[in-house]
């Protein structure tokens, strides 16, 4: 799917592409993930689940591996045309992987399957730079950008709300109801609904 070969900056090339907004910390770029990135992606997966830190190391390692493999398998089966992008920061002549953007750009919607930034790089504007570009691409394609976020991940929900995402359908009034913080909140952005 040609349009799905486009990345965060809209480039069709699978090589490094630059987003429009470049954070102060350096230059954000992307490249397609390959099998050599599995250790980085597994580490990023673990860092995105601090609740697992309470488990003993032996159990935690096994559980992380199983959950990571399950997630990868699920993404491949549910969105076989999606592209897994490694987000990189170019600093001082070297490139450091700082996150992931797993994106499916279909004809009826764009779906953000996963957006994760390493903990030490959060709050630096990297997630915002990615979201601005993804919203621009969805707007240009005339389709909504959809995602699901764990309800307990209030930091991510605040980020998405700042970028104009709203809860889908009946969930619209419940995303901040802490007494019902279970499961995933389904959100979307649409150029016609910018608040």
N, C-alpha and C positions, 0 to 999 in steps of 0.2 A: 504494500500500500504506500504509494509515494508520499501522500500527505503525512503518514505516520513516520516517515523517515526524517521529517522536520523535527528539530529539537527546540530548545528553549528560545533560541534566537531566530527560528524559522529557516535555518540553513538546511538544505537537502543533503549536504555532505555528511558522512558519518564521522568526519574528523572533528577537531576542536572548533567550537562555535562560541561567539561572544554575545552575551545578552546586552540589551540596550543600557541597562543601569549597571554600573560597576561600583561595588561597595568600596568604602574607604580602605578596607583591609587589603585590597589587592584586586586582581582581575579574576572574575568568575568565568569559567569555561565549562564545557561539557564534552564528554565522549561516550560512545556506547560501551556498556559494560561487557566484559568477556569473562570466560571461566577463571582467569587469573585474578579476578576481583572478588571471588567468593569469600576469601578470608576477610577482606575489608567489609563486604556487605554483611557477613555474619556478625562482625564486631559492631557495626552500625545498628544492626537489628537488636543486639543485646543492650547497647547504650540507650536505645529508644524504649526500653522496658525496664525501668528502675525497680519495679515491683519484684522482678526476678532476683534482684541482688540479695534478698532475704533468704534465699535457698542456699543449702550447702553447695560448695563449689562443684563437687562431682555430679550432683543432681542438676544444678544450674547449667553446666556445660552440655549435658545430654539433652535437657529440655530445650535449650536455645537452639541446638543443632536440629532437633526434631521439628520445632516450630518454624525455624527458618526454611527448612526443606519443604514443609507443608505449605507455607506461604508461597514459596517459589513455584511449587507445583500448581497451586490454586491460581496464581496469576497467569501461568502459561496456559492452563485449560480454559479459564474464563475470558482471557484477553490475549489470544495468540498473536495478534498483530501489534501488541504494545511494545514500546521501546524502553529499556532500562538504561537511563543515563547516569553516569558517574559525574557528579559535580566536583569541579576542581578549582582550587585557588592558585593562581600563578603569582608567586612572590619571589622576589630576588633571584630570578632566573631558574627557579625550580617549581614544580607542580605538585601540589598536595591534595589528595582526595579529601573532600570535606562533607560530602553528602551524596544523596541519591534522589533522582526524580524518575519515577516509573509512570509512564504516560501512554494512554491509549487514545488515539485521535480517530474516532469513527465518523461516519458521515452525518449521524444524528446528534452526537454529543462527543465531547472530549472528556475523558475520565482520568483523574489523577489517582492512580492506584496507591502510590506511596511517595511521600516527600519527607525525607529525613536529613537532618543536619547534625554533624558531630556536636556533642555538648559544648566543647570549647569554642565553637564558632557560632553558637546560637546568640541571637540578640545583636548581630553585626549587620543585619540587612540582607543576608543571603537568601533566606526564605522569601522575603518580600520581593527581591529582584526576580526570583523564579516565578512567583505568583503573578507579578505584573506582566511578565512576558506570556505566561500561559493564558491569562485573561485576554490579552491583546490578540493572541492567535485564535482563541475561541470566538471572540468578537468579530474578527475578520472572516472567520468561517461561517458566522451566523448560527452558531450552536452554543448550547450551555456547556459550562465546565462543571463537572460533578465530582464529588469525593465523599468518602466516609471517614469519620474521625471518631476515635474512642471517646465516649462522653466524659470520661474522667480527665482527658487531656485538655484542660482548660486553656493552657498556653497556646496550643494549636488552634483551638476554637476562637480565641481572641484574635489571633493572626488572620484567620480566614474571615472573620467578621469585619476586621479593619479593611480588608480588600473587597468588601461588598458581597460576600457569600451569605446566603440565608439558608435556614433549615427548610428541608422539603416538606410539603404538605402538612399533615397533622402534627408534625414535629416542630413547626414554626415557633410555637410558644414554649417549648419545653427544654431547649438546650442548656438553660442555666438552672434548672430545677435539680438541686443537688440531692434531693431525696430519691430521685429516679435515675441516678448515675450508673446505668448498666447498659452494656451493648454499645452500638455505634450510632452516631448522629449522621444522617445523610444530609449533605449540603450541596448547594449549587450556586453558580454565578452565571448571570446572563446580562449581556450589554443592555437589554431593554429594561432590566429591573434594577439598575444601579441606584442605590439609595444615597 
